[in-house]
Amino acid sequence: MILQLIRNATLRLEYAGQHILIDPYLADKHTLPSYAGISPNPLAGLTLLPAQILDGVQTVIVSHLHTDHFDGIAQSLLPKDLPLLCQPGDETTIRAKGFQNVTPLADTIEHGGVSITRIGGHHGTGEVESYMGHVSGFVFQAHGEPTLYWAGDTVLCDEVRAAITDYQPAVIVTHSCGAKWPVKSGERHLIVMDAAQTIDTCRLAPWAGVVATHMEALDHATISRAALRAEADAAGIDSDQLSIPADGESLTFAV
């Protein structure tokens, strides 16, 4: 398995001979609105050209429809006949954008020799989750490959804990920037994992390699790569277990 972080949550995954693109967010730096009133998004440019990112892609997975996971540039550049997997309820919107081969994934699908299972999550808790809506993570399994659990835009919750217990993934991808979103009171509530929850995930799966992504790309984030590394080191979680890749970096995992 080769996992390449493109930027934010966007990954290219080479797995059991399949080339899978997850949550494509391809906008140029500072071309989209701010989330927190700090800066236009995204905060960083792409390290690869969109054509390089899309080259050879056989399947696209869209975990949910927030623009930092499936933006207008990606929608315009992706071939409309590419197989695209999404969570139930998003297929109508995606088909309306011209995509012709959209499959909502409620549970498990066998796709190109890869078993892909949808896992629920919580994009925050309480009042803020009602703004954020439904989200999904996915477990990937195939003969000769390590089991991968991509948790997606979720805080650490019962669904994440159950997926770790049930599937015993060798690799877990977390969204770890500690992004926060305001509610009616004006308070900003956590909507993805922060450093503490990422460290707790490492402790829940001491056998697994954890890959922290969704960092230094959006202006509502609260945790940088350096801050996460420092907190993990202080907690006794070393770089052998917790990887914090740079944009464009590829990681290789074997069984």
N, C-alpha and C positions, 0 to 999 in steps of 0.2 A: 504494500500500500504506500502510495506517495500522496501526501496531503500538502497542497500549496495554498498558503494564505495570500489572497489577492489584495484585499483591503476590507476593513470592517468585518462583516460576516461572510463575505464572498470567498468561497473556496473552490479550487479545482481538485478533484479527487480522482486518482487512478486506482481502481479497485477491481480485481478479478477481470482485468481486460477491458473494463468500462471506464470511460472518461466522463465524469459527472461534474456539472457546474452547479454550485449551491448558492442561492440567494444573490443573484447578480446585481451589483450596485456599481455602475460604470460611469457616473457623472464626473465631469472635470472638477478639479478643486475649486471651491467657493462659488459654485454655480447654482446651488440650491439653498432654500431659506434656512435660517437659524432655527434650532429647537429651543434654545435657552436664552436667546438675546445676546449671545457673546460673539458669535462669528457665523458667517455663511458656512454652509456645509457642502461637501465633505471638507474636513480640515487638511487632508493630505491628497495629493494626486496619485494616480495609478503608476506603478513601477513598470507595467507592461502596456503595450498598445491593446485596445479592445480586440483587434483582430488576433493578436497572440493569445489572449485570454479565451477567445471563442474557438480557436483552432482545434479541431478534432473532437469537440464536445459532442457526445452522443445522447446525453440526457440532461435535463435541467430540473432542479428541485427548488421550489419556492415555498418557504416555510409559512409565510404570511405576507400580507400585501402592504406593509409599511414601506414607504418609499426608499428607505435605506437598505431594503432587502430585495426590491424589485422596482427599479427606477425606469423613467421614461427612455433613457438612453439604451438600457438593456432591452427594453421592450421593442425598440425600433431596430436594434441590431441582430437580435436572435432570429434565426430562421423560424418561420411560423409553423413549420411541420415537424420541428424537433419534439420528441416525446418530453412532456413536462408533467411532473408530479406535484401535487399541491394538497393542502388540507381540505377536507370537505367544507363546502360553503364558499370557497374561493374560485371554483372552476368557472362559474358563470361570468364573473368579472374578467378572468383571464381569457376566456373564449371570446368575450366581447372586444378584446384587444387584437383579435385576429389569429390567435393560436388555435391550431386545428387538432392537436393530438394531446389533449389535457386529460389526466387521470387523477381524480380525487382519491386520496389514500386514507381510508378510515382505519385500517389495521395493518395487514401485511400483504406485500405483493412480491412476486418473483419476477425480476426484471433483468434480462441479459445475464442470467447466472448469479445474480445478486438478490438476496432476500433483504427487503427494505421494510421496516416496521415503524409506523408512526407512534410517537410517544407524546403525550400531552405535557403541558407545562403551565406556568402562571407568569404572565408578563407584568409582574407586580402583584400586590395583594390589596384587598379591600377596595376602597374607592378608586384608586388609580387603575386597577385592572379593568374596571368597566369602561375606561377610556381606551385602553390598549387593545382590548378584544382578544380573540382566541389566537393561540400560537401553537407551533408544533416543533418537536425534535424528531430525530430519526436514528434507528439502529440499523447498521449495515452488517450483514453476515454473508460469507461465501467460503467455499472450500479453499483451503490454502491461504486464507487471509485472516488477519486479526479482526476480532469483532470491534466495531467502531460505534460509539454512541455520540452523536452530535446533538447536544442538548438544546441549542437554539436560544431564542430570546426568552429566557425564563430565569426567575430567581430559584434558589435551592428550595425544593418543595417535595411533597410526598411522591409525586410522579417521577421526579429525578431520582430520588432515593430508591424507589421500587425498580426503576430501569437498571440501576447499578447492581442491585441485588439479584434481579431476575436474569440479566444477560451477562453479568461479569465481564464487561467490556475491557479489552486490552488497552484501548485508547478512548479518552473522553475529551470532546471539544466543548469548552465553555465560552460563554460571552461574559467577559469579566471587567468591563469598563466602569461598573458602578453607575450607569446612567440613571438619572432621576427625572421625574416628570411632575409638574405642579398639579395640585388638586384645588378644589374650590376655596379651601382655607388659605391657600397661598403656599402651603408647605410643599416641598418636593419629595416625592416618595420613590424608593428604589424600584426599578423595573427590570433589571438584569442583575446577574451576580456582581458583587463587589469583591474586594480582596479577601475579606473574612469568609465569604461563602465559597470562593474558589479554593481557599485553604481547607475548608471543611469538606469540599468535594474530594480533594486529594486524600484526606484522612479516611473518607468513606471507602475509597478504593486504593489502598496502599500498593496494590499490585499493578495498577494502571498508570500509563503515561497520560498526563492531563495537558491539554494544549489550550492556552488562554488566547482568545481572539476578541474581535469587536472592540479594539482599543485604538485610541488616538486618532479617531476618524470623525467624531461627532462632538458638537459643542455642549451637549448635555451630559457628557461623561464626567466622572469625578475621580477616576483612578487611572494613572498613567502606567506604562510598562515598567518604568523604574520603581514606582511606588509599589506595584504588585510584587516585583522581584524582592524589594527590601522587606516587605511584610512576610513574604513566604520564607525568605532566609531566616528572619527572626523567629518564625514558627517552626523551623527545622525541616521545611519542605525545600529540597534542593533542586537544582536544574536537571538532575537525572530523572526526576518525576515530573516536574512542572516546566513545560516549555512555553516561552512567550515569544513567538516568532515575529520577525519584522515583516512588513508588507513585502510581498514577492518571495518570501522565503519558503523553501520546500523542506518537509520532514518525511523521512522514510521509516516505516515500521514493518517488521516481519513477524511471522508467527513464532 
